[in-house]
């Protein structure tokens, strides 16, 4: 029997340990996200999500379903969600980040006109466990940011509020669609203060990756439901802001649609495509989905219960984006190199 010299064996062991360490750094820094979770339906995904050991969970909106102007009712619905035994076990060892969409905001397709938005804001922040002295407790809107740091490798999470300041939508005319784009320059999604804040967050970022959380889709803009496409000038503004900031590895995650999909768009003067990763349907999905126009779609649309998983590979400067479903089944994947 051939026996390796002791030095050769030790050298091989060192390389093996380095490889294992590198694998751990690139594969184990993951973040999971999802949206559209009806508190009265069983979420069968929590254990599957946890199998991926995400360091953080991002609520992408519609964290509960409670279209109401009764704040006691909204508070009770958040309590149902937060006290769920599977959810309590899930959140025990990870950071919780998030935003709202319309059904947890309090009004279907609602925006700035909703009269109880400030009271609703505090209830969302309570649900997320936001500290009482956090800036978002004292300003209009739930927008906020968080830096996740592992061994000097940084991911910045920039959470937008697409509800509090969003002005009126234009109902579609002569079409089966629900909405059509506003006149260019008319209305806003983010509002002046939030736009200023976002510019500062992007311009000051030294993170290797920057994740912008939007409850509604940015790139898929032809379906006629709520999306950034209803305010085309706001899309242009965001794209130009990302380019000007030179923020590294910037991409969008979104929800709302009860489907999961990847969209990708080439932006002038941006040296990588801008990706919008939609994951929606934690408890219920658009099961009758048969297709829709999306010029930026890559891969197949998933109409099964799903969550999104982001695996950050700092060594190779890439993000492995995965759509996963029941029993942690891989339903779709896009690897974006930066």
LINRAWO-V239139 format. One record per residue. SS is DSSP state (@ for helix, = for strand, . for the rest). NEAR is the number of other ideal C-beta (glycine too) atoms within 12 Angstrom. D_CENTER is the distance of its C-alpha to the mean C-alpha in Angstrom with 1 decimal. Layout:
# LINRAWO-V239139
ss:near:d_center
SS:NEAR:D_CENTER
SS:NEAR:D_CENTER
This chain:
# LINRAWO-V239139
ss:near:d_center
.:3:56.0
.:6:54.4
.:7:53.0
.:12:50.6
.:10:52.0
@:10:50.4
@:10:49.0
@:13:47.3
@:14:45.8
@:13:44.4
@:14:43.0
@:15:41.3
@:15:39.9
@:14:38.5
@:14:36.8
@:14:35.4
@:14:34.0
@:15:32.4
@:16:30.8
@:15:29.5
@:16:28.2
@:19:26.5
@:17:24.9
@:20:23.7
@:22:22.1
@:24:20.4
@:26:19.3
.:22:18.8
.:34:16.2
=:35:13.2
=:42:9.8
=:44:8.6
=:50:5.8
=:48:6.8
.:50:8.2
.:43:11.8
.:50:13.9
.:27:17.5
.:31:19.2
.:16:22.5
.:20:21.5
.:21:21.4
.:34:18.2
.:25:19.6
.:41:16.7
@:32:16.6
@:20:19.4
@:29:18.1
@:39:14.7
@:27:17.0
.:20:19.2
.:31:16.9
.:22:17.3
.:36:13.9
.:29:14.5
=:36:11.5
=:42:9.4
=:44:6.2
=:46:6.9
.:48:4.9
.:44:8.5
.:44:11.9
.:48:12.1
.:43:15.8
.:33:18.0
.:38:20.5
.:24:21.6
.:28:24.4
.:19:26.2
.:16:27.5
@:24:25.7
@:16:27.5
@:22:26.1
@:36:22.5
@:26:23.3
@:20:24.8
@:32:21.9
@:35:19.6
@:20:22.4
@:25:22.5
@:40:18.9
@:27:19.3
.:16:22.8
.:28:22.0
@:16:23.7
@:23:21.3
@:34:18.3
@:17:20.6
@:16:21.5
@:32:18.0
@:28:16.9
.:15:20.3
.:14:19.6
.:25:16.1
=:25:14.1
=:34:12.1
=:41:9.5
=:44:8.0
.:48:8.7
.:52:10.7
.:49:11.5
@:36:15.1
@:37:16.4
@:46:15.6
@:46:16.5
.:38:19.8
.:27:20.6
.:22:19.7
.:28:18.6
.:32:19.5
.:35:19.3
.:26:21.6
.:19:24.6
.:29:23.4
.:16:26.1
.:27:24.5
@:32:21.3
@:24:22.5
@:22:23.5
@:42:20.3
@:35:18.4
@:26:20.4
@:35:19.9
@:48:16.1
@:36:16.7
@:26:19.3
@:36:17.2
@:35:14.6
.:21:17.8
.:28:17.5
.:14:20.9
.:12:23.5
.:9:24.1
.:22:20.6
@:19:20.6
@:34:18.2
@:21:20.9
.:17:23.4
.:22:21.8
.:24:20.6
.:38:16.9
.:45:14.2
.:42:12.7
=:35:12.9
=:33:12.3
=:33:12.9
=:26:14.6
=:32:14.8
=:21:18.2
=:23:20.0
.:17:23.5
.:14:22.9
=:25:19.9
=:25:17.0
=:42:13.3
=:36:12.2
=:41:8.9
=:42:9.3
=:43:8.0
.:46:9.5
.:43:11.7
.:48:12.4
.:45:15.0
.:38:17.6
.:35:19.1
.:38:18.5
.:25:21.9
.:20:23.6
.:33:22.7
=:23:25.5
=:16:26.5
.:18:27.4
.:12:31.1
.:7:33.0
.:14:30.0
.:12:28.5
.:23:25.0
.:18:23.8
=:28:23.1
=:26:24.2
.:28:23.3
.:26:24.8
.:13:27.6
.:16:26.4
.:14:26.0
.:18:26.1
.:25:23.6
.:29:20.3
.:41:16.7
.:43:16.2
@:28:19.8
@:16:22.1
@:20:21.3
@:37:17.5
@:26:18.2
@:19:20.7
@:29:18.4
@:40:15.7
@:23:18.6
@:18:19.8
@:34:16.6
@:32:16.5
@:21:20.3
.:18:20.7
.:30:18.2
.:21:20.1
.:31:17.2
.:30:17.4
=:40:13.7
=:41:11.4
=:45:7.7
=:44:7.0
=:49:4.2
.:47:6.1
.:51:7.0
.:48:9.4
.:46:9.9
.:45:11.4
.:37:13.7
.:39:14.9
.:33:17.2
.:26:20.3
.:37:19.7
.:26:20.9
.:32:18.2
.:40:16.0
.:43:14.2
@:43:14.7
@:37:17.7
@:39:19.5
@:37:19.8
@:25:20.7
@:24:21.8
@:36:18.5
@:33:17.0
@:21:20.1
@:26:19.7
@:39:16.2
@:29:17.3
@:20:20.5
@:32:18.9
@:37:16.9
@:22:20.2
@:19:22.3
@:28:20.4
.:19:20.8
.:35:17.6
.:27:17.4
.:38:14.9
=:42:12.4
=:43:9.7
=:46:6.8
=:51:3.7
=:45:4.7
.:48:6.8
.:44:10.3
.:39:12.6
.:38:13.6
.:41:13.5
=:49:11.7
=:42:12.4
=:39:12.3
=:40:13.6
=:30:15.4
=:31:17.6
.:18:20.3
.:27:20.4
.:14:23.9
.:14:24.5
.:26:21.2
.:17:22.3
.:26:19.4
.:26:17.6
=:35:14.4
=:43:11.8
=:46:9.2
=:51:7.7
=:53:7.5
.:53:7.7
.:45:9.6
.:40:12.8
.:46:13.1
.:33:16.6
.:29:17.6
.:33:17.0
.:26:18.6
.:13:21.4
.:11:23.8
.:21:21.5
.:9:24.0
.:15:22.4
.:25:21.5
.:15:21.9
.:31:19.2
.:16:20.9
.:30:18.0
=:30:17.3
=:27:17.8
=:24:18.7
=:19:19.0
=:32:17.0
=:36:16.5
.:27:17.6
.:31:17.8
.:38:16.0
.:47:13.1
=:53:10.2
=:52:8.2
=:43:9.9
=:44:10.0
=:35:13.6
=:42:14.7
=:29:18.3
.:30:19.8
.:20:23.2
.:20:22.6
.:20:19.9
=:24:17.4
=:37:14.1
=:31:14.6
=:44:11.7
=:36:12.7
=:41:12.4
=:37:14.4
.:28:16.3
@:26:19.3
@:16:21.3
@:24:18.6
.:21:19.7
=:26:18.2
=:33:17.6
=:31:16.3
=:24:15.8
=:34:15.4
=:23:16.6
=:32:16.0
=:19:18.8
.:28:18.7
